[in-house]
Amino acid sequence: MLDAPDAQALARFYARLLDWRISEDKPGWAMVVPADGGAHLAFQTSPDYARPVWPSADGSQQMMMHLDLEVGDLYGAVAHAVETGATLAAHQPQDDVRVLLDPAGHPFCLYVDE
């Protein structure tokens, strides 16, 4: 479950990013699932949502979680994520992983398992 200022908007982002479908869409709550239905991500609207900062900084909302997503082509996956609405984070702590921010500011990582 990811909190967001707009659950439906964030669900649409992750559905496009992951090529999943929105399986539930209710006021203030939405869920996306893959075609095989083996997993899901849920989103809830939180009126008091505070966007986290990356990297962390004293006195600012800290990251509460992040997703690690394995991809086959790192550069292609980064381009797709940015086209979908993600932002490439300015701070990149590893050469073989890319940190991006979803539209609500949650960091997520794309990596290739070699």
KOLVO-482457 format. One record per atom (N, C-alpha, C, O): residue number from 1; residue in three letters; atom name; x, y, z. Coordinates in Angstrom, 3 decimals, padded with zeros to 6 digits. Layout:
<palos>
(palo NUM "ALA" "CA" (X Y Z))
...
</palos>
This chain:
<palos>
(palo 1 "MET" "N" (000.854 -001.172 000.000))
(palo 1 "MET" "CA" (000.000 000.000 000.000))
(palo 1 "MET" "C" (000.896 001.230 000.000))
(palo 1 "MET" "O" (001.740 001.397 000.880))
(palo 2 "LEU" "N" (000.706 002.078 -000.986))
(palo 2 "LEU" "CA" (001.446 003.329 -001.075))
(palo 2 "LEU" "C" (000.496 004.494 -000.845))
(palo 2 "LEU" "O" (-000.543 004.587 -001.498))
(palo 3 "ASP" "N" (000.841 005.368 000.066))
(palo 3 "ASP" "CA" (000.073 006.595 000.259))
(palo 3 "ASP" "C" (000.443 007.573 -000.844))
(palo 3 "ASP" "O" (001.563 007.560 -001.355))
(palo 4 "ALA" "N" (-000.502 008.411 -001.199))
(palo 4 "ALA" "CA" (-000.275 009.387 -002.258))
(palo 4 "ALA" "C" (-001.275 010.527 -002.119))
(palo 4 "ALA" "O" (-002.300 010.368 -001.456))
(palo 5 "PRO" "N" (-000.997 011.664 -002.725))
(palo 5 "PRO" "CA" (-001.993 012.726 -002.715))
(palo 5 "PRO" "C" (-003.207 012.368 -003.590))
(palo 5 "PRO" "O" (-004.299 012.895 -003.380))
(palo 6 "ASP" "N" (-003.013 011.473 -004.570))
(palo 6 "ASP" "CA" (-004.087 011.047 -005.468))
(palo 6 "ASP" "C" (-003.857 009.580 -005.831))
(palo 6 "ASP" "O" (-003.037 009.273 -006.695))
(palo 7 "ALA" "N" (-004.578 008.681 -005.174))
(palo 7 "ALA" "CA" (-004.382 007.241 -005.368))
(palo 7 "ALA" "C" (-004.598 006.831 -006.820))
(palo 7 "ALA" "O" (-003.832 006.027 -007.351))
(palo 8 "GLN" "N" (-005.620 007.365 -007.465))
(palo 8 "GLN" "CA" (-005.915 006.973 -008.837))
(palo 8 "GLN" "C" (-004.807 007.396 -009.797))
(palo 8 "GLN" "O" (-004.447 006.636 -010.696))
(palo 9 "ALA" "N" (-004.272 008.578 -009.620))
(palo 9 "ALA" "CA" (-003.191 009.052 -010.493))
(palo 9 "ALA" "C" (-001.955 008.180 -010.330))
(palo 9 "ALA" "O" (-001.308 007.832 -011.318))
(palo 10 "LEU" "N" (-001.620 007.825 -009.098))
(palo 10 "LEU" "CA" (-000.440 006.995 -008.886))
(palo 10 "LEU" "C" (-000.673 005.572 -009.393))
(palo 10 "LEU" "O" (000.254 004.947 -009.908))
(palo 11 "ALA" "N" (-001.875 005.057 -009.259))
(palo 11 "ALA" "CA" (-002.199 003.732 -009.808))
(palo 11 "ALA" "C" (-002.053 003.740 -011.325))
(palo 11 "ALA" "O" (-001.520 002.790 -011.898))
(palo 12 "ARG" "N" (-002.515 004.790 -011.975))
(palo 12 "ARG" "CA" (-002.375 004.879 -013.439))
(palo 12 "ARG" "C" (-000.897 004.908 -013.839))
(palo 12 "ARG" "O" (-000.508 004.276 -014.821))
(palo 13 "PHE" "N" (-000.075 005.641 -013.080))
(palo 13 "PHE" "CA" (001.355 005.686 -013.364))
(palo 13 "PHE" "C" (001.956 004.282 -013.294))
(palo 13 "PHE" "O" (002.626 003.850 -014.232))
(palo 14 "TYR" "N" (001.720 003.565 -012.185))
(palo 14 "TYR" "CA" (002.319 002.239 -012.032))
(palo 14 "TYR" "C" (001.737 001.234 -013.020))
(palo 14 "TYR" "O" (002.448 000.327 -013.453))
(palo 15 "ALA" "N" (000.476 001.368 -013.386))
(palo 15 "ALA" "CA" (-000.098 000.480 -014.405))
(palo 15 "ALA" "C" (000.641 000.659 -015.729))
(palo 15 "ALA" "O" (000.956 -000.326 -016.397))
(palo 16 "ARG" "N" (000.921 001.902 -016.115))
(palo 16 "ARG" "CA" (001.662 002.158 -017.356))
(palo 16 "ARG" "C" (003.115 001.705 -017.225))
(palo 16 "ARG" "O" (003.653 001.080 -018.138))
(palo 17 "LEU" "N" (003.746 002.013 -016.102))
(palo 17 "LEU" "CA" (005.152 001.671 -015.896))
(palo 17 "LEU" "C" (005.367 000.164 -015.980))
(palo 17 "LEU" "O" (006.291 -000.298 -016.649))
(palo 18 "LEU" "N" (004.519 -000.598 -015.303))
(palo 18 "LEU" "CA" (004.699 -002.046 -015.186))
(palo 18 "LEU" "C" (003.931 -002.843 -016.241))
(palo 18 "LEU" "O" (004.071 -004.064 -016.317))
(palo 19 "ASP" "N" (003.133 -002.169 -017.043))
(palo 19 "ASP" "CA" (002.236 -002.826 -017.995))
(palo 19 "ASP" "C" (001.285 -003.773 -017.257))
(palo 19 "ASP" "O" (001.047 -004.904 -017.680))
(palo 20 "TRP" "N" (000.753 -003.274 -016.146))
(palo 20 "TRP" "CA" (-000.249 -003.985 -015.354))
(palo 20 "TRP" "C" (-001.591 -003.321 -015.620))
(palo 20 "TRP" "O" (-001.673 -002.344 -016.365))
(palo 21 "ARG" "N" (-002.631 -003.847 -015.013))
(palo 21 "ARG" "CA" (-003.957 -003.257 -015.197))
(palo 21 "ARG" "C" (-004.496 -002.804 -013.842))
(palo 21 "ARG" "O" (-004.127 -003.347 -012.800))
(palo 22 "ILE" "N" (-005.358 -001.821 -013.870))
(palo 22 "ILE" "CA" (-006.029 -001.376 -012.655))
(palo 22 "ILE" "C" (-007.165 -002.361 -012.398))
(palo 22 "ILE" "O" (-008.080 -002.496 -013.211))
(palo 23 "SER" "N" (-007.096 -003.039 -011.272))
(palo 23 "SER" "CA" (-008.106 -004.059 -010.959))
(palo 23 "SER" "C" (-009.210 -003.525 -010.055))
(palo 23 "SER" "O" (-010.330 -004.037 -010.062))
(palo 24 "GLU" "N" (-008.894 -002.502 -009.283))
(palo 24 "GLU" "CA" (-009.894 -001.885 -008.414))
(palo 24 "GLU" "C" (-009.667 -000.390 -008.411))
(palo 24 "GLU" "O" (-008.531 000.082 -008.349))
(palo 25 "ASP" "N" (-010.760 000.350 -008.480))
(palo 25 "ASP" "CA" (-010.685 001.806 -008.518))
(palo 25 "ASP" "C" (-011.887 002.343 -007.749))
(palo 25 "ASP" "O" (-012.998 002.423 -008.273))
(palo 26 "LYS" "N" (-011.639 002.705 -006.502))
(palo 26 "LYS" "CA" (-012.701 003.226 -005.638))
(palo 26 "LYS" "C" (-012.277 004.607 -005.153))
(palo 26 "LYS" "O" (-011.087 004.920 -005.199))
(palo 27 "PRO" "N" (-013.179 005.424 -004.701))
(palo 27 "PRO" "CA" (-012.781 006.742 -004.201))
(palo 27 "PRO" "C" (-011.689 006.621 -003.126))
(palo 27 "PRO" "O" (-011.881 005.983 -002.091))
(palo 28 "GLY" "N" (-010.557 007.242 -003.400))
(palo 28 "GLY" "CA" (-009.458 007.252 -002.437))
(palo 28 "GLY" "C" (-008.633 005.988 -002.385))
(palo 28 "GLY" "O" (-007.766 005.866 -001.519))
(palo 29 "TRP" "N" (-008.871 005.032 -003.285))
(palo 29 "TRP" "CA" (-008.164 003.753 -003.216))
(palo 29 "TRP" "C" (-008.152 003.099 -004.587))
(palo 29 "TRP" "O" (-009.156 003.122 -005.299))
(palo 30 "ALA" "N" (-007.019 002.516 -004.958))
(palo 30 "ALA" "CA" (-006.916 001.810 -006.231))
(palo 30 "ALA" "C" (-005.873 000.708 -006.104))
(palo 30 "ALA" "O" (-005.027 000.732 -005.210))
(palo 31 "MET" "N" (-005.949 -000.272 -007.029))
(palo 31 "MET" "CA" (-005.004 -001.386 -007.010))
(palo 31 "MET" "C" (-004.651 -001.767 -008.441))
(palo 31 "MET" "O" (-005.506 -001.747 -009.326))
(palo 32 "VAL" "N" (-003.379 -002.115 -008.661))
(palo 32 "VAL" "CA" (-002.930 -002.602 -009.959))
(palo 32 "VAL" "C" (-002.410 -004.021 -009.800))
(palo 32 "VAL" "O" (-001.860 -004.386 -008.761))
(palo 33 "VAL" "N" (-002.598 -004.824 -010.864))
(palo 33 "VAL" "CA" (-002.169 -006.227 -010.845))
(palo 33 "VAL" "C" (-001.583 -006.587 -012.208))
(palo 33 "VAL" "O" (-001.959 -006.002 -013.224))
(palo 34 "PRO" "N" (-000.652 -007.561 -012.227))
(palo 34 "PRO" "CA" (-000.142 -008.048 -013.510))
(palo 34 "PRO" "C" (-001.162 -008.970 -014.167))
(palo 34 "PRO" "O" (-002.151 -009.362 -013.548))
(palo 35 "ALA" "N" (-000.911 -009.308 -015.414))
(palo 35 "ALA" "CA" (-001.835 -010.172 -016.154))
(palo 35 "ALA" "C" (-002.055 -011.509 -015.451))
(palo 35 "ALA" "O" (-003.164 -012.042 -015.483))
(palo 36 "ASP" "N" (-001.011 -012.063 -014.811))
(palo 36 "ASP" "CA" (-001.160 -013.364 -014.142))
(palo 36 "ASP" "C" (-001.767 -013.246 -012.750))
(palo 36 "ASP" "O" (-002.072 -014.256 -012.116))
(palo 37 "GLY" "N" (-001.942 -012.014 -012.273))
(palo 37 "GLY" "CA" (-002.576 -011.798 -010.977))
(palo 37 "GLY" "C" (-001.763 -012.256 -009.783))
(palo 37 "GLY" "O" (-002.298 -012.334 -008.676))
(palo 38 "GLY" "N" (-000.485 -012.562 -009.970))
(palo 38 "GLY" "CA" (000.331 -013.111 -008.887))
(palo 38 "GLY" "C" (000.757 -012.124 -007.820))
(palo 38 "GLY" "O" (001.225 -012.538 -006.760))
(palo 39 "ALA" "N" (000.611 -010.840 -008.066))
(palo 39 "ALA" "CA" (001.031 -009.819 -007.104))
(palo 39 "ALA" "C" (000.116 -008.614 -007.288))
(palo 39 "ALA" "O" (-000.718 -008.594 -008.193))
(palo 40 "HIS" "N" (000.272 -007.625 -006.443))
(palo 40 "HIS" "CA" (-000.478 -006.391 -006.639))
(palo 40 "HIS" "C" (000.187 -005.247 -005.888))
(palo 40 "HIS" "O" (000.972 -005.461 -004.964))
(palo 41 "LEU" "N" (-000.138 -004.046 -006.298))
(palo 41 "LEU" "CA" (000.221 -002.833 -005.580))
(palo 41 "LEU" "C" (-001.066 -002.067 -005.339))
(palo 41 "LEU" "O" (-001.898 -001.930 -006.236))
(palo 42 "ALA" "N" (-001.219 -001.576 -004.141))
(palo 42 "ALA" "CA" (-002.406 -000.806 -003.795))
(palo 42 "ALA" "C" (-001.984 000.610 -003.428))
(palo 42 "ALA" "O" (-000.857 000.848 -002.995))
(palo 43 "PHE" "N" (-002.918 001.547 -003.612))
(palo 43 "PHE" "CA" (-002.655 002.967 -003.395))
(palo 43 "PHE" "C" (-003.833 003.576 -002.659))
(palo 43 "PHE" "O" (-004.991 003.279 -002.954))
(palo 44 "GLN" "N" (-003.520 004.439 -001.686))
(palo 44 "GLN" "CA" (-004.598 005.133 -000.990))
(palo 44 "GLN" "C" (-004.298 006.620 -000.947))
(palo 44 "GLN" "O" (-003.156 007.042 -000.767))
(palo 45 "THR" "N" (-005.348 007.398 -001.116))
(palo 45 "THR" "CA" (-005.213 008.841 -001.024))
(palo 45 "THR" "C" (-005.059 009.229 000.436))
(palo 45 "THR" "O" (-005.828 008.802 001.297))
(palo 46 "SER" "N" (-004.057 010.040 000.691))
(palo 46 "SER" "CA" (-003.796 010.518 002.045))
(palo 46 "SER" "C" (-003.743 012.050 001.999))
(palo 46 "SER" "O" (-002.802 012.620 001.446))
(palo 47 "PRO" "N" (-004.746 012.714 002.574))
(palo 47 "PRO" "CA" (-004.772 014.181 002.524))
(palo 47 "PRO" "C" (-003.549 014.828 003.167))
(palo 47 "PRO" "O" (-003.182 015.943 002.798))
(palo 48 "ASP" "N" (-002.918 014.157 004.112))
(palo 48 "ASP" "CA" (-001.758 014.709 004.809))
(palo 48 "ASP" "C" (-000.438 014.189 004.243))
(palo 48 "ASP" "O" (000.604 014.314 004.887))
(palo 49 "TYR" "N" (-000.476 013.611 003.053))
(palo 49 "TYR" "CA" (000.716 013.036 002.446))
(palo 49 "TYR" "C" (001.818 014.078 002.320))
(palo 49 "TYR" "O" (001.584 015.192 001.851))
(palo 50 "ALA" "N" (003.012 013.707 002.740))
(palo 50 "ALA" "CA" (004.188 014.567 002.594))
(palo 50 "ALA" "C" (005.182 013.851 001.685))
(palo 50 "ALA" "O" (005.600 012.729 001.972))
(palo 51 "ARG" "N" (005.552 014.496 000.606))
(palo 51 "ARG" "CA" (006.468 013.923 -000.371))
(palo 51 "ARG" "C" (007.829 013.684 000.291))
(palo 51 "ARG" "O" (008.384 014.594 000.907))
(palo 52 "PRO" "N" (008.374 012.452 000.166))
(palo 52 "PRO" "CA" (009.702 012.195 000.745))
(palo 52 "PRO" "C" (010.796 012.843 -000.096))
(palo 52 "PRO" "O" (010.589 013.173 -001.263))
(palo 53 "VAL" "N" (011.954 013.018 000.516))
(palo 53 "VAL" "CA" (013.104 013.545 -000.220))
(palo 53 "VAL" "C" (014.104 012.415 -000.439))
(palo 53 "VAL" "O" (014.218 011.498 000.375))
(palo 54 "TRP" "N" (014.817 012.499 -001.542))
(palo 54 "TRP" "CA" (015.885 011.536 -001.860))
(palo 54 "TRP" "C" (017.068 012.321 -002.370))
(palo 54 "TRP" "O" (016.921 013.126 -003.289))
(palo 55 "PRO" "N" (018.257 012.106 -001.789))
(palo 55 "PRO" "CA" (018.496 011.272 -000.611))
(palo 55 "PRO" "C" (017.914 011.921 000.637))
(palo 55 "PRO" "O" (017.483 013.074 000.617))
(palo 56 "SER" "N" (017.913 011.162 001.712))
(palo 56 "SER" "CA" (017.298 011.659 002.945))
(palo 56 "SER" "C" (018.027 012.911 003.449))
(palo 56 "SER" "O" (019.220 013.103 003.214))
(palo 57 "ALA" "N" (017.268 013.741 004.142))
(palo 57 "ALA" "CA" (017.812 014.979 004.712))
(palo 57 "ALA" "C" (017.157 015.207 006.061))
(palo 57 "ALA" "O" (015.951 015.011 006.214))
(palo 58 "ASP" "N" (017.945 015.619 007.030))
(palo 58 "ASP" "CA" (017.412 015.901 008.357))
(palo 58 "ASP" "C" (016.291 016.933 008.265))
(palo 58 "ASP" "O" (016.404 017.927 007.548))
(palo 59 "GLY" "N" (015.206 016.683 009.000))
(palo 59 "GLY" "CA" (014.099 017.609 009.055))
(palo 59 "GLY" "C" (013.117 017.484 007.902))
(palo 59 "GLY" "O" (012.128 018.215 007.855))
(palo 60 "SER" "N" (013.369 016.576 006.979))
(palo 60 "SER" "CA" (012.467 016.375 005.836))
(palo 60 "SER" "C" (011.811 015.008 005.930))
(palo 60 "SER" "O" (012.307 014.119 006.622))
(palo 61 "GLN" "N" (010.691 014.844 005.230))
(palo 61 "GLN" "CA" (010.010 013.547 005.199))
(palo 61 "GLN" "C" (010.964 012.499 004.626))
(palo 61 "GLN" "O" (011.485 012.652 003.521))
(palo 62 "GLN" "N" (011.178 011.446 005.385))
(palo 62 "GLN" "CA" (012.077 010.381 004.964))
(palo 62 "GLN" "C" (011.350 009.391 004.061))
(palo 62 "GLN" "O" (010.130 009.244 004.135))
(palo 63 "MET" "N" (012.112 008.719 003.214))
(palo 63 "MET" "CA" (011.568 007.657 002.395))
(palo 63 "MET" "C" (011.048 006.566 003.332))
(palo 63 "MET" "O" (011.733 006.178 004.278))
(palo 64 "MET" "N" (009.844 006.078 003.067))
(palo 64 "MET" "CA" (009.249 005.054 003.920))
(palo 64 "MET" "C" (009.410 003.668 003.316))
(palo 64 "MET" "O" (009.296 002.666 004.022))
(palo 65 "MET" "N" (009.669 003.604 002.034))
(palo 65 "MET" "CA" (009.861 002.347 001.324))
(palo 65 "MET" "C" (010.385 002.682 -000.056))
(palo 65 "MET" "O" (010.343 003.833 -000.490))
(palo 66 "HIS" "N" (010.882 001.659 -000.744))
(palo 66 "HIS" "CA" (011.142 001.828 -002.170))
(palo 66 "HIS" "C" (011.029 000.470 -002.840))
(palo 66 "HIS" "O" (011.269 -000.568 -002.223))
(palo 67 "LEU" "N" (010.664 000.496 -004.099))
(palo 67 "LEU" "CA" (010.547 -000.726 -004.880))
(palo 67 "LEU" "C" (011.834 -000.937 -005.665))
(palo 67 "LEU" "O" (012.401 000.020 -006.193))
(palo 68 "ASP" "N" (012.296 -002.165 -005.746))
(palo 68 "ASP" "CA" (013.392 -002.554 -006.627))
(palo 68 "ASP" "C" (012.773 -003.346 -007.759))
(palo 68 "ASP" "O" (012.141 -004.376 -007.526))
(palo 69 "LEU" "N" (012.950 -002.873 -008.985))
(palo 69 "LEU" "CA" (012.347 -003.511 -010.147))
(palo 69 "LEU" "C" (013.440 -003.998 -011.091))
(palo 69 "LEU" "O" (014.202 -003.200 -011.637))
(palo 70 "GLU" "N" (013.509 -005.314 -011.277))
(palo 70 "GLU" "CA" (014.479 -005.883 -012.206))
(palo 70 "GLU" "C" (014.000 -005.677 -013.636))
(palo 70 "GLU" "O" (012.837 -005.925 -013.953))
(palo 71 "VAL" "N" (014.906 -005.223 -014.494))
(palo 71 "VAL" "CA" (014.587 -004.963 -015.899))
(palo 71 "VAL" "C" (015.628 -005.644 -016.785))
(palo 71 "VAL" "O" (016.723 -005.978 -016.333))
(palo 72 "GLY" "N" (015.275 -005.842 -018.036))
(palo 72 "GLY" "CA" (016.213 -006.466 -018.974))
(palo 72 "GLY" "C" (017.170 -005.472 -019.601))
(palo 72 "GLY" "O" (018.304 -005.826 -019.923))
(palo 73 "ASP" "N" (016.736 -004.242 -019.779))
(palo 73 "ASP" "CA" (017.522 -003.187 -020.433))
(palo 73 "ASP" "C" (017.407 -001.936 -019.569))
(palo 73 "ASP" "O" (016.375 -001.264 -019.567))
(palo 74 "LEU" "N" (018.473 -001.631 -018.835))
(palo 74 "LEU" "CA" (018.424 -000.525 -017.880))
(palo 74 "LEU" "C" (018.125 000.806 -018.564))
(palo 74 "LEU" "O" (017.255 001.549 -018.109))
(palo 75 "TYR" "N" (018.822 001.112 -019.633))
(palo 75 "TYR" "CA" (018.637 002.406 -020.286))
(palo 75 "TYR" "C" (017.255 002.519 -020.923))
(palo 75 "TYR" "O" (016.628 003.576 -020.856))
(palo 76 "GLY" "N" (016.783 001.456 -021.531))
(palo 76 "GLY" "CA" (015.441 001.453 -022.099))
(palo 76 "GLY" "C" (014.374 001.590 -021.033))
(palo 76 "GLY" "O" (013.383 002.295 -021.228))
(palo 77 "ALA" "N" (014.572 000.912 -019.890))
(palo 77 "ALA" "CA" (013.603 000.976 -018.797))
(palo 77 "ALA" "C" (013.571 002.365 -018.171))
(palo 77 "ALA" "O" (012.502 002.852 -017.803))
(palo 78 "VAL" "N" (014.729 003.006 -018.048))
(palo 78 "VAL" "CA" (014.764 004.376 -017.526))
(palo 78 "VAL" "C" (014.010 005.308 -018.464))
(palo 78 "VAL" "O" (013.215 006.135 -018.018))
(palo 79 "ALA" "N" (014.260 005.174 -019.765))
(palo 79 "ALA" "CA" (013.559 006.024 -020.739))
(palo 79 "ALA" "C" (012.052 005.812 -020.656))
(palo 79 "ALA" "O" (011.292 006.780 -020.682))
(palo 80 "HIS" "N" (011.611 004.561 -020.557))
(palo 80 "HIS" "CA" (010.173 004.267 -020.430))
(palo 80 "HIS" "C" (009.603 004.884 -019.161))
(palo 80 "HIS" "O" (008.525 005.478 -019.187))
(palo 81 "ALA" "N" (010.322 004.745 -018.051))
(palo 81 "ALA" "CA" (009.839 005.293 -016.777))
(palo 81 "ALA" "C" (009.694 006.809 -016.855))
(palo 81 "ALA" "O" (008.706 007.361 -016.372))
(palo 82 "VAL" "N" (010.655 007.476 -017.450))
(palo 82 "VAL" "CA" (010.598 008.940 -017.577))
(palo 82 "VAL" "C" (009.450 009.340 -018.502))
(palo 82 "VAL" "O" (008.729 010.294 -018.210))
(palo 83 "GLU" "N" (009.274 008.624 -019.610))
(palo 83 "GLU" "CA" (008.154 008.908 -020.518))
(palo 83 "GLU" "C" (006.807 008.707 -019.818))
(palo 83 "GLU" "O" (005.825 009.371 -020.147))
(palo 84 "THR" "N" (006.770 007.782 -018.848))
(palo 84 "THR" "CA" (005.546 007.462 -018.121))
(palo 84 "THR" "C" (005.224 008.494 -017.048))
(palo 84 "THR" "O" (004.078 008.596 -016.610))
(palo 85 "GLY" "N" (006.230 009.263 -016.619))
(palo 85 "GLY" "CA" (005.992 010.297 -015.614))
(palo 85 "GLY" "C" (006.949 010.285 -014.444))
(palo 85 "GLY" "O" (006.820 011.106 -013.535))
(palo 86 "ALA" "N" (007.919 009.363 -014.444))
(palo 86 "ALA" "CA" (008.917 009.329 -013.370))
(palo 86 "ALA" "C" (009.970 010.413 -013.619))
(palo 86 "ALA" "O" (010.093 010.956 -014.717))
(palo 87 "THR" "N" (010.714 010.701 -012.568))
(palo 87 "THR" "CA" (011.833 011.642 -012.643))
(palo 87 "THR" "C" (013.095 010.911 -012.232))
(palo 87 "THR" "O" (013.109 010.219 -011.214))
(palo 88 "LEU" "N" (014.150 011.056 -013.009))
(palo 88 "LEU" "CA" (015.431 010.474 -012.636))
(palo 88 "LEU" "C" (015.991 011.270 -011.465))
(palo 88 "LEU" "O" (016.116 012.492 -011.547))
(palo 89 "ALA" "N" (016.328 010.591 -010.383))
(palo 89 "ALA" "CA" (016.859 011.267 -009.197))
(palo 89 "ALA" "C" (018.234 011.852 -009.507))
(palo 89 "ALA" "O" (019.012 011.264 -010.258))
(palo 90 "ALA" "N" (018.524 013.000 -008.931))
(palo 90 "ALA" "CA" (019.827 013.633 -009.140))
(palo 90 "ALA" "C" (020.939 012.801 -008.515))
(palo 90 "ALA" "O" (022.035 012.706 -009.067))
(palo 91 "HIS" "N" (020.657 012.203 -007.368))
(palo 91 "HIS" "CA" (021.668 011.396 -006.667))
(palo 91 "HIS" "C" (021.539 009.937 -007.108))
(palo 91 "HIS" "O" (020.492 009.315 -006.928))
(palo 92 "GLN" "N" (022.608 009.402 -007.685))
(palo 92 "GLN" "CA" (022.651 008.011 -008.145))
(palo 92 "GLN" "C" (023.814 007.318 -007.435))
(palo 92 "GLN" "O" (024.965 007.486 -007.840))
(palo 93 "PRO" "N" (023.534 006.534 -006.372))
(palo 93 "PRO" "CA" (024.612 005.966 -005.563))
(palo 93 "PRO" "C" (025.319 004.758 -006.173))
(palo 93 "PRO" "O" (026.374 004.360 -005.679))
(palo 94 "GLN" "N" (024.764 004.165 -007.234))
(palo 94 "GLN" "CA" (025.376 002.980 -007.838))
(palo 94 "GLN" "C" (025.404 003.130 -009.353))
(palo 94 "GLN" "O" (024.510 003.741 -009.939))
(palo 95 "ASP" "N" (026.435 002.570 -009.987))
(palo 95 "ASP" "CA" (026.553 002.659 -011.440))
(palo 95 "ASP" "C" (025.590 001.734 -012.167))
(palo 95 "ASP" "O" (025.188 002.030 -013.292))
(palo 96 "ASP" "N" (025.212 000.618 -011.547))
(palo 96 "ASP" "CA" (024.400 -000.396 -012.227))
(palo 96 "ASP" "C" (022.931 -000.376 -011.802))
(palo 96 "ASP" "O" (022.173 -001.288 -012.132))
(palo 97 "VAL" "N" (022.537 000.658 -011.076))
(palo 97 "VAL" "CA" (021.158 000.830 -010.617))
(palo 97 "VAL" "C" (020.772 002.278 -010.887))
(palo 97 "VAL" "O" (021.596 003.182 -010.747))
(palo 98 "ARG" "N" (019.520 002.495 -011.274))
(palo 98 "ARG" "CA" (019.037 003.856 -011.440))
(palo 98 "ARG" "C" (017.898 004.104 -010.466))
(palo 98 "ARG" "O" (016.940 003.334 -010.399))
(palo 99 "VAL" "N" (018.015 005.194 -009.710))
(palo 99 "VAL" "CA" (016.983 005.610 -008.774))
(palo 99 "VAL" "C" (016.103 006.629 -009.486))
(palo 99 "VAL" "O" (016.592 007.612 -010.043))
(palo 100 "LEU" "N" (014.804 006.378 -009.457))
(palo 100 "LEU" "CA" (013.828 007.297 -010.024))
(palo 100 "LEU" "C" (012.799 007.638 -008.964))
(palo 100 "LEU" "O" (012.701 006.957 -007.943))
(palo 101 "LEU" "N" (012.041 008.682 -009.204))
(palo 101 "LEU" "CA" (010.972 009.093 -008.298))
(palo 101 "LEU" "C" (009.653 008.999 -009.052))
(palo 101 "LEU" "O" (009.535 009.496 -010.172))
(palo 102 "ASP" "N" (008.657 008.357 -008.432))
(palo 102 "ASP" "CA" (007.343 008.310 -009.065))
(palo 102 "ASP" "C" (006.684 009.689 -008.921))
(palo 102 "ASP" "O" (007.231 010.547 -008.229))
(palo 103 "PRO" "N" (005.545 009.925 -009.542))
(palo 103 "PRO" "CA" (004.927 011.252 -009.470))
(palo 103 "PRO" "C" (004.606 011.750 -008.059))
(palo 103 "PRO" "O" (004.475 012.956 -007.851))
(palo 104 "ALA" "N" (004.477 010.844 -007.088))
(palo 104 "ALA" "CA" (004.224 011.262 -005.705))
(palo 104 "ALA" "C" (005.518 011.393 -004.907))
(palo 104 "ALA" "O" (005.485 011.734 -003.725))
(palo 105 "GLY" "N" (006.660 011.125 -005.547))
(palo 105 "GLY" "CA" (007.947 011.278 -004.888))
(palo 105 "GLY" "C" (008.539 010.023 -004.286))
(palo 105 "GLY" "O" (009.647 010.071 -003.752))
(palo 106 "HIS" "N" (007.829 008.883 -004.353))
(palo 106 "HIS" "CA" (008.403 007.635 -003.830))
(palo 106 "HIS" "C" (009.584 007.216 -004.703))
(palo 106 "HIS" "O" (009.436 007.097 -005.919))
(palo 107 "PRO" "N" (010.754 006.989 -004.103))
(palo 107 "PRO" "CA" (011.874 006.486 -004.897))
(palo 107 "PRO" "C" (011.624 005.027 -005.296))
(palo 107 "PRO" "O" (011.020 004.264 -004.541))
(palo 108 "PHE" "N" (012.089 004.656 -006.475))
(palo 108 "PHE" "CA" (012.123 003.249 -006.864))
(palo 108 "PHE" "C" (013.386 003.031 -007.690))
(palo 108 "PHE" "O" (013.891 003.953 -008.331))
(palo 109 "CYS" "N" (013.880 001.816 -007.665))
(palo 109 "CYS" "CA" (015.130 001.488 -008.333))
(palo 109 "CYS" "C" (014.889 000.536 -009.489))
(palo 109 "CYS" "O" (014.096 -000.399 -009.385))
(palo 110 "LEU" "N" (015.581 000.783 -010.591))
(palo 110 "LEU" "CA" (015.606 -000.123 -011.721))
(palo 110 "LEU" "C" (017.001 -000.728 -011.765))
(palo 110 "LEU" "O" (017.993 -000.014 -011.617))
(palo 111 "TYR" "N" (017.083 -002.035 -011.965))
(palo 111 "TYR" "CA" (018.365 -002.698 -012.015))
(palo 111 "TYR" "C" (018.308 -003.883 -012.962))
(palo 111 "TYR" "O" (017.237 -004.418 -013.247))
(palo 112 "VAL" "N" (019.494 -004.291 -013.452))
(palo 112 "VAL" "CA" (019.628 -005.490 -014.274))
(palo 112 "VAL" "C" (020.393 -006.500 -013.449))
(palo 112 "VAL" "O" (021.459 -006.188 -012.918))
(palo 113 "ASP" "N" (019.864 -007.707 -013.335))
(palo 113 "ASP" "CA" (020.532 -008.775 -012.596))
(palo 113 "ASP" "C" (021.436 -009.524 -013.568))
(palo 113 "ASP" "O" (020.964 -010.266 -014.430))
(palo 114 "GLU" "N" (022.725 -009.322 -013.420))
(palo 114 "GLU" "CA" (023.672 -009.956 -014.347))
(palo 114 "GLU" "C" (024.334 -011.156 -013.740))
(palo 114 "GLU" "O" (025.157 -011.802 -014.388))
</palos>
